[in-house]
Amino acid sequence: MDGRPARTVHVVRIAAAAAVLALLAACASAPAVAPQRSALAHWSPSPNFNARKAQLIVLHHTSTANAAEALRILKSRNSEGQVSAHYLVEADGRIDQLVDDGARAWHAGASRWAGMTDINSSSIGIEIDNDGVSPFTQPQIQALVNLLADLTSRLGIPREAVVGHGDIAPGRKNDPSALFPWSTLARYGFGLWPDQPLIPAPPGFDSLAAIRMVGYDVSNPRTAIVAFHRHYRGMESETLDGTDASILYSLQRKLMAPRS
């Protein structure tokens, strides 16, 4: 005992207990951390994620027959293991959000971009309902543009930091296919795109070094060139030419320009 009267000790104990209860009540009523979700999307959660922060947006095509099949795969364990993405853009323009923007979805796999190797931890993954051989629909491209505007504004991701799965995993992935309209996204200000008209590259211009500057992993030059061609020229080719040099010269100048 501390020498105080028993009644005083009893009162102190009651006051302390009341204080603890008040603190617990305050904690219970305190607002939780706000989820990071898009108001444009229908929330359709997947359990396949970890927490992280995004600096990049990666576009995929589903390679499935329809959006329902893609949702089933993205929300369950399947033969290739657990996979997910933050969003699915359906053919009719409906946007499903499967993973909170602040969490780590499992969409990129073994990949590399601009020195980043753990792409899942630094990106938002967007699946687009497409079989890989068909044109993308106008409603889903417009929905995608709206979603990109929301994400880049809300999460502070640079508008040029929009790439394809095939860009970050050359030789392993080819989505969102050579049919994807990157130039349309560029008209809305998304993704890195060359200025028109193209200017011939100067003598001695190193196209492969410029491909590396754009962000590609050039440890295998052939697959890097194919990935670059798929994105910027809508074709699958291993040989660089003068048009490629002009495109890369424009991209390099953009990347080296002072930031405002």
Buried (B, 14 or more C-beta within 10 A) or exposed (E): EEEEEEEEEEEEEEEEEEEEEEEEEEEEEEEEEEEBBBEBBEEBBBEBBEEBBBBBBBBBBBBBEEBEEBBEBBBEEEEEEBBBBBBBBBBEBBBBBBBBBBBBBBBBBEBBBBEBEEBBBBBBBBBBBBEBEEEBBEBBBBBBBBBBBBBBEEBEBEBBBBBBBBBBBBBEBBBBBBBBBBEBBBEBBBBBBBEEEBEEBEEEBEBBEBBBBBBBBBEEBEBBBBBBBBBBBBEEEEEBEEEBBBBBBBBBEBBEEEEE
